[in-house]
Amino acid sequence: MKRILFIIGSLRKKSFNRQLAIMAKEIICNRAEVSELDYSDLPLLNQDIEQPEPAAIARIRKTVSEADALWIFTPEYNSSYPSHLKNLLDWLSRPVIPLDYGTPTCINGKRVAVSGAGGKAATANCRAKLTELLTFIKADVLAEQTGIAVPAEAWGTDVLTLTDEQKAQLSTQANALIG
């Protein structure tokens, strides 16, 4: 059974992207093992602390390495991705063998799906920039993406509801990721 690791780009407990991830997990059901990456203890990337590798980095790299695929669910912040998500991806882009830049990284060649729930643009700018970054660090980014424009009433209730069409998009993306 494939192992899919969810990465939530929002730190908010009731975030729309966390809710979107829960919906994706329900769609996947028993077709894959799904877990969520906890990267709340990740330090900012700093070459002064790269070696020896901090425990949080070792744990995160091991978790990412053991996953067959990643699925990122992220909001759009100022027409881009959140800084803490960028920090995570920067750490994952570092070589597995310290200072040996000829070796692969733990994200190199990893299948990655990208989805996002946010404002009127449905995270289009974020997803485009995230796709560019992931491609640059040699991840295998799926062409299928899901962008959700959160309805106005949801901003007051903190409850994300998807249309049948949006559920179908999420299902198509799940099918592509599972393969």
ABEGO torsion letter per residue (X at the ends): XBBBBBBBABABAABAAAAAAAAAAAAAEAABBBBBBBAAABBBBBAAAAOBBBAAAAAAAAAAAABABBBBBBBBBGGBBBAAAAAAAAAAABBABBGBAABBBAABGBBBBBBBBBBAAGGAAAAAAAAAAAAAAGBBBBABBBBBBBBAAAAAAGBBBBBAAAAAAAAAAAAAAAX
